[in-house]
Amino acid sequence: ALRGVFRKNLLNWAKEISLEVKEESINPFDLQKADEIWLTNTIIGVQWVEKYRKNTYKGDKAKELVALLQRKLNVLGSL
Protein backbone atom coordinates (compact mmCIF):
# COMPACT_ATOMS: atom_id res chain seq x y z
CA ALA A 1 0.00 0.00 0.00
CA LEU A 2 1.18 3.47 -0.78
CA ARG A 3 1.81 5.75 2.15
CA GLY A 4 0.12 8.79 0.65
CA VAL A 5 -1.54 11.77 2.29
CA PHE A 6 -5.05 10.78 1.15
CA ARG A 7 -4.60 7.26 2.48
CA LYS A 8 -3.30 8.50 5.83
CA ASN A 9 -6.19 10.94 6.27
CA LEU A 10 -8.80 8.43 5.16
CA LEU A 11 -7.58 5.84 7.67
CA ASN A 12 -7.74 8.42 10.46
CA TRP A 13 -11.16 9.70 9.42
CA ALA A 14 -12.54 6.16 9.23
CA LYS A 15 -12.10 5.90 12.98
CA GLU A 16 -14.51 8.85 13.37
CA ILE A 17 -17.34 6.64 12.12
CA SER A 18 -16.27 3.72 14.34
CA LEU A 19 -14.77 1.82 11.45
CA GLU A 20 -12.21 -0.72 12.56
CA VAL A 21 -9.03 -0.03 10.63
CA LYS A 22 -6.32 -2.60 10.18
CA GLU A 23 -3.80 -3.20 7.47
CA GLU A 24 -2.80 -6.72 6.58
CA SER A 25 -2.26 -9.02 3.64
CA ILE A 26 -5.44 -10.71 2.49
CA ASN A 27 -6.45 -13.39 0.03
CA PRO A 28 -9.61 -13.98 -2.05
CA PHE A 29 -11.20 -16.01 0.75
CA ASP A 30 -10.85 -13.03 3.11
CA LEU A 31 -12.67 -10.87 0.58
CA GLN A 32 -15.54 -13.35 0.44
CA LYS A 33 -15.90 -13.17 4.24
CA ALA A 34 -15.78 -9.37 4.35
CA ASP A 35 -18.73 -7.27 5.50
CA GLU A 36 -17.86 -4.70 2.84
CA ILE A 37 -15.26 -4.17 0.17
CA TRP A 38 -14.22 -0.80 -1.14
CA LEU A 39 -11.32 0.69 -3.01
CA THR A 40 -9.73 4.06 -2.48
CA ASN A 41 -7.43 6.43 -4.29
CA THR A 42 -6.94 10.15 -4.67
CA ILE A 43 -8.86 10.34 -7.95
CA ILE A 44 -12.07 8.45 -7.06
CA GLY A 45 -11.97 8.81 -3.29
CA VAL A 46 -13.91 5.79 -2.02
CA GLN A 47 -15.47 3.29 -4.42
CA TRP A 48 -17.71 0.64 -2.88
CA VAL A 49 -17.60 -2.83 -4.43
CA GLU A 50 -21.19 -4.01 -4.82
CA LYS A 51 -20.43 -7.58 -5.83
CA TYR A 52 -17.47 -9.92 -5.56
CA ARG A 53 -17.88 -13.45 -6.85
CA LYS A 54 -21.21 -14.68 -5.43
CA ASN A 55 -21.41 -12.13 -2.60
CA THR A 56 -23.28 -8.83 -2.69
CA TYR A 57 -22.33 -5.99 -0.35
CA LYS A 58 -24.52 -3.12 0.87
CA GLY A 59 -21.79 -0.52 1.20
CA ASP A 60 -23.26 1.23 4.26
CA LYS A 61 -19.88 2.03 5.83
CA ALA A 62 -18.47 3.08 2.46
CA LYS A 63 -21.38 5.50 2.06
CA GLU A 64 -20.74 6.88 5.56
CA LEU A 65 -17.07 7.27 4.72
CA VAL A 66 -17.90 9.09 1.46
CA ALA A 67 -20.20 11.47 3.35
CA LEU A 68 -17.50 12.09 5.96
CA LEU A 69 -14.92 12.65 3.23
CA GLN A 70 -17.21 15.19 1.53
CA ARG A 71 -17.70 17.06 4.83
CA LYS A 72 -13.94 17.14 5.43
CA LEU A 73 -13.24 18.37 1.91
CA ASN A 74 -15.95 21.03 2.18
CA VAL A 75 -14.31 22.34 5.35
CA LEU A 76 -10.92 22.38 3.66
CA GLY A 77 -12.40 24.09 0.60
CA SER A 78 -13.88 26.87 2.70
CA LEU A 79 -10.53 27.80 4.27
C-alpha positions in Angstrom: 0.0 0.0 0.0 1.2 3.5 -0.8 1.8 5.8 2.2 0.1 8.8 0.6 -1.5 11.8 2.3 -5.1 10.8 1.1 -4.6 7.3 2.5 -3.3 8.5 5.8 -6.2 10.9 6.3 -8.8 8.4 5.2 -7.6 5.8 7.7 -7.7 8.4 10.5 -11.2 9.7 9.4 -12.5 6.2 9.2 -12.1 5.9 13.0 -14.5 8.8 13.4 -17.3 6.6 12.1 -16.3 3.7 14.3 -14.8 1.8 11.4 -12.2 -0.7 12.6 -9.0 0.0 10.6 -6.3 -2.6 10.2 -3.8 -3.2 7.5 -2.8 -6.7 6.6 -2.3 -9.0 3.6 -5.4 -10.7 2.5 -6.5 -13.4 0.0 -9.6 -14.0 -2.1 -11.2 -16.0 0.8 -10.8 -13.0 3.1 -12.7 -10.9 0.6 -15.5 -13.3 0.4 -15.9 -13.2 4.2 -15.8 -9.4 4.3 -18.7 -7.3 5.5 -17.9 -4.7 2.8 -15.3 -4.2 0.2 -14.2 -0.8 -1.1 -11.3 0.7 -3.0 -9.7 4.1 -2.5 -7.4 6.4 -4.3 -6.9 10.2 -4.7 -8.9 10.3 -7.9 -12.1 8.4 -7.1 -12.0 8.8 -3.3 -13.9 5.8 -2.0 -15.5 3.3 -4.4 -17.7 0.6 -2.9 -17.6 -2.8 -4.4 -21.2 -4.0 -4.8 -20.4 -7.6 -5.8 -17.5 -9.9 -5.6 -17.9 -13.4 -6.8 -21.2 -14.7 -5.4 -21.4 -12.1 -2.6 -23.3 -8.8 -2.7 -22.3 -6.0 -0.4 -24.5 -3.1 0.9 -21.8 -0.5 1.2 -23.3 1.2 4.3 -19.9 2.0 5.8 -18.5 3.1 2.5 -21.4 5.5 2.1 -20.7 6.9 5.6 -17.1 7.3 4.7 -17.9 9.1 1.5 -20.2 11.5 3.3 -17.5 12.1 6.0 -14.9 12.7 3.2 -17.2 15.2 1.5 -17.7 17.1 4.8 -13.9 17.1 5.4 -13.2 18.4 1.9 -16.0 21.0 2.2 -14.3 22.3 5.4 -10.9 22.4 3.7 -12.4 24.1 0.6 -13.9 26.9 2.7 -10.5 27.8 4.3 
